[in-house]
């Protein structure tokens, strides 16, 4: 007998957020991945283990979600020196593969 576990979670997204792409398709900033659970960057730097990532930010101009750790790192890491903020933001974008491809297997109903 196969043991399966089904879970569901309610996440809140901006009404103008783009529809989640299929896994492997280009990232479109829908925010589903970060709203569903914190990424390794949030786990390590923000000590966030559950819930929607506290660094998930809606960009009203671009009508998409952005990672606040990659756009405004000092807002979340007040100890980060000014001279390191740009470097850190680039590292975060690389660590989370921002804008590359959707890697979230979350399904939207």
C-alpha positions in Angstrom: 0.0 0.0 0.0 1.4 3.4 -1.0 1.6 6.0 1.8 0.7 9.5 0.5 0.4 12.7 2.3 -1.7 15.6 1.0 -1.5 19.1 2.5 -3.0 22.4 1.6 -2.0 25.9 2.6 -3.8 29.2 2.0 -1.5 31.9 0.7 -2.3 35.5 -0.1 -1.1 37.1 -3.2 -1.6 40.6 -4.8 -4.6 40.6 -7.2 -2.4 41.8 -10.0 0.2 39.0 -9.5 1.0 37.1 -12.6 -0.2 33.5 -12.9 2.3 30.9 -11.7 4.3 29.4 -14.6 4.8 25.7 -15.0 8.0 24.3 -13.3 10.9 24.9 -15.6 9.3 27.9 -17.4 10.8 31.4 -17.0 10.2 33.0 -13.6 7.6 35.8 -13.9 7.6 37.1 -10.3 4.3 35.5 -9.4 5.5 35.1 -5.7 4.0 31.7 -5.1 7.3 30.0 -4.1 8.1 32.6 -1.5 4.5 32.9 -0.3 4.3 29.1 0.2 7.5 28.8 2.2 10.8 30.6 3.0 13.8 29.8 0.8 17.3 28.9 2.1 18.3 32.6 2.2 15.4 33.4 4.5 16.1 30.3 6.6 19.7 31.3 7.1 19.7 35.1 7.3 16.2 35.8 8.6 15.8 32.6 10.7 12.4 32.1 9.2 11.3 28.5 9.2 7.6 28.7 8.4 5.0 30.8 6.6 5.3 33.3 3.8 8.8 34.9 3.5 8.9 38.1 5.3 11.2 39.5 2.5 8.6 39.0 -0.2 7.8 42.4 -1.7 5.2 43.5 -4.2 6.6 45.8 -6.9 3.6 47.9 -8.0 5.5 49.4 -10.9 6.5 46.1 -12.4 3.3 44.3 -11.3 5.4 41.4 -9.9 6.9 40.1 -6.6 10.5 40.7 -5.8 12.9 39.3 -3.1 13.5 42.1 -0.7 16.8 40.5 0.3 17.9 41.1 -3.3 16.5 44.6 -3.7 16.8 46.2 -0.2 19.1 43.9 1.9 19.7 46.6 4.5 16.0 46.7 5.3 16.2 43.1 6.6 19.9 43.0 7.7 20.5 46.2 9.5 24.0 45.1 10.4 25.0 44.9 6.7 27.5 47.7 6.0 26.6 50.0 3.1 29.7 49.0 1.1 28.5 45.3 1.1 24.8 45.8 0.2 25.2 45.7 -3.6 27.5 42.6 -3.3 25.1 40.9 -1.0 22.1 41.7 -3.2 23.8 40.1 -6.2 24.7 37.0 -4.2 21.1 36.6 -3.1 19.8 36.9 -6.7 22.3 34.1 -7.6 21.5 31.9 -4.6 17.8 32.0 -5.3 18.2 32.0 -9.1 16.0 35.0 -9.3 14.3 35.4 -12.6 15.8 32.2 -14.1 13.1 29.5 -14.0 10.2 28.4 -11.8 11.2 25.7 -9.4 8.1 25.7 -7.2 6.0 22.6 -7.4 3.1 24.3 -5.5 -0.2 24.0 -7.3 -2.8 26.7 -7.3 -6.5 25.9 -7.0 
